[in-house]
Amino acid sequence: MVIDLTKLCEDELIELNQRIVERLQLIRSAKSLTQLARFSVGMVVEFHTEDGQRRTGTVARLNRRTATIVAASGRWRVSPSLLRAVDTSQASTGSDSRVVRMPTHRS
């Protein structure tokens, strides 16, 4: 599908732009939800901070666009695309040994 932009007036271009932005937001939202669905509260995950340090923690909450991670260094809100699940049988007991698994409540 080819759209000849030279034939569109300013109002039509603005409307087209708004529709494109809405569509891109929908696609990004769907992608984020898909990535977020890989995780659950209580899972042990790891991620890298902006300065390159690796952090390991436990998923405390799944938000709309991020996951709240509790680590020895504090609480972090992290994009699901930056998280990686950790195999707890192979998890190190280094500096993050103060992180405790949060109990799940079942009704």
N, C-alpha and C positions, 0 to 999 in steps of 0.2 A: 504494500500500500504506500503510494507516494502522494504526499500533500504538497501542492505548490503554494508555498508561503507567500510568494509575491502577489498572489491574488486575494489574500485575506486583508481585511481592514484592521485597524488597531483594536477595535472591540472584539473581533473574531479571534485575533491573536491572543488577547488577554484571556478570553474564555478557554481557548485551546490550552494555554499555559496552566490555568487552574485545573483543568481536567487531567493534564499530565502529572501535575504535582500530587493531586489526590490519588491517582493510580499508583504512583511511585510509593506514596505513604502506605497504601494498602498492601503492596507487595512486600515492603520492608517489615510491616507489622506481622504479616503472615510468616515471613521468614524468622522473625524474632520469636514468635510463638512456637514454631517448630523446634527451634534450638532450645528454648526454655523447657519444652516438654521432655527433653532428655534427662532432666534433673528432677529430684524430689527433695523435700525437706528431710534433713538428716544425712544426706549423701556427703561423703568426703570428696572434695574437689581441690584442684590447684589452678593457679593462674599466675601470670607475670605482671608485676606492677610496671608503671611507666618508666621507672629507673632500672628495669630489667631483673628485679629480684623475684624469685619464685616464692609464692605464698601457698600454704595449704590450710584449708579450713573446712567448716561444715556449713552446708546450706541451711540457713535459719528461716528464710522466707523467700518465696517466689513472688516477685512484683510483676507489674505489667510489662516492663521492658528490661528489668534487671533481676539479679538474684542477690539477696543479702547473705554475705558470707561472714561467719564468725571465725576469726583466726586468733592466734596468740598475739598478733600485733594490733588487734582491734576488729571493728566491723568494717566491711567493705561492700559497696554496691557495685556489682560487676556485670557487664554485658554477658549474656550466655554464650556468645561467640568466642569469648576469651577463656571460658572455663573448660576444664578437662576432668573427667571423673578419675578418681584415684582408686586403685585396687587396694582395699584396706588390709588385705593379707600381706601386701608388700610395702605398705606405707612406712616411711621412716619414722623413727621416734626421736628426731633431732630437736630443733628449737621449737617445733610446733607441738611438742608432747603435752603442752598445757591445754590444747584444744580437746574438749570432751564431746562425745557424741550426745546430741540432744535427744531426750526420750520422745517417742511419738505417742500422742494421746489417741486412744481409740474409745469411741463411745459405744 
